Structure formats: C-alpha cells, structure tokens
Amino acid sequence: MQMEVLQSKIHRATVTGADLDYVGSISISRELCDAAGLQEGRKVLVANIANGNRFETYVMVLDEPGAVVTNGAAAHLAAPGDKVIIMAFALVSEDEAASFRPGIVIVDEDNSISEVRKG
C-alpha cells in the first residue's frame, strides 16, 4: 500500500507579492525551494494562516531572495503580508511511512531561512 505523507514544508513564509493577471501558481525564491526540495512545477498545498484559505497550485522558481508571490486565482486567497505554510507531499510505502520524517524550513519575517529540520 502507498501512503501520502508530508515530504517538506516552508513554515510561516510571508507573501511578498500577488499578481492577479498571471496565469497561475506560486512563485518562490530559489533558496527556499532548494531548502525545501521543491522543484519547478511541483504541486503544493498552501495554507494561509491569516484567513484559513487553502489551495493547491504549482511552484515557479524565482531568482529573487525571499520572494513568495501568489499568482492568478491564488492571489485572491493569499495577499502580501499574509503568513502561509507551503507543503509538498510524497507517496511512500507503508513501511517507509512508519519512520518517515518531513523536512521543515522555518523562515523569519523577511523569509530568510532561520532553521532547516531535515527529515
């Protein structure tokens, strides 16, 4: 049996921009993507701490330090200044799930990495 588990997350990132006219996605700085193991096009679940909105979208990587930008319809769900949790999931076997631990990237107010907890 396969189980879906949290693979990694970026915890309490601050949304730095929103672009309603963009086709869609969430744009995230390369440094945050690298720390969380997120690749271009990767599906993520975003939870908005400010208002409780949750949405699925895909990652676009930006070469802009600290950037977290919601695009398209997602821009209606998370605005600049909102705190969000960006989560990626993986399928693992039942045996792997028993000992699997997610990677957690904790950021400060400027989305600079303050801690990385490896899974």
Buried (B, 14 or more C-beta within 10 A) or exposed (E): EEBEBBBBBBBBBBBBBBBEEBEBBBBBBBBBBEBBBBEEEBEBBBBBBEEEBEBEBBBBBBEBEBBBBBBBBBBEBBBEEBBBBBBBBBEBEEEEBEEBEBBBBBBEEEBEBEEEEEE
